[in-house]
Amino acid sequence: MRYEIRVSGVLQETTRREGFPEMESRVVPDHTVLYGDVVDEAHLFGLLNRCQALGLRVTELHRLPE
């Protein structure tokens, strides 16, 4: 399954690389978009927990078409 997680604000490259090594990312105006393969529900919740631990505000989350 592929997912996209949009968070408010622009994350530094180091935070994107170290905080979410399995995800690709891109910066759009005032947001950072993380996207990539999520192996199961536990992995998805782990990603959301990392967002919370880093103080990020998730503004959008959705599954991408295969």
N, C-alpha and C positions, 0 to 999 in steps of 0.2 A: 504494500500500500504506500502511496506517496501522499504526503501532507504538506500544506503550506501554513506557516504560523507567522502572522503579522504582529509586530510589536511596535509600540509607540516610541518614537525617538530614533536617533541614529546610533547604532552600536559601533564602538571602536572595532577595528579589524582584529585586534588581539582578543577581545571579548567574544567575537563571533567564532574565531578559530579555536580558542581554548574552551569556551563554554559549550559549543555545539560542534564538535569536530566531525560528526557524521552528517551534518547538514550543509548544504550550499546556502549562500545568502546573496542578497542584493539590497541596495539602499535605494529607496524611492523617497520623494519629498516627505520629510518628517516621520518616516517609518523605516523599519528594517524588516525584510521578508526572509524568513528561513524556510527552506524547502528541501525535501528529500525523502528517502525511503524510511518507513517506520515499520518495524517487524511485527509488532503486536501492541495490544492495549497497554501493557506495562511500559513499553518503550515510550509510547505517546504520553502517558502520565509522568514518566521520568523527565521528558522534555519540558512539560508544563511545570513540573517542580523546579527544574533548573531556572526557568523564566522567573518563577516566584522568588527563588533564592537570590537571584541577581537584581531583584526589585523592578523587573520589567512588567509593563502593562500589556497583556495580550489583547489586541483589538479585533483580531479575526483569526479563525482557525477553520480550515476545511480540507477535506480529502480531495486530492487531485485525480482526474481521470487517469486510468492506466495507460 
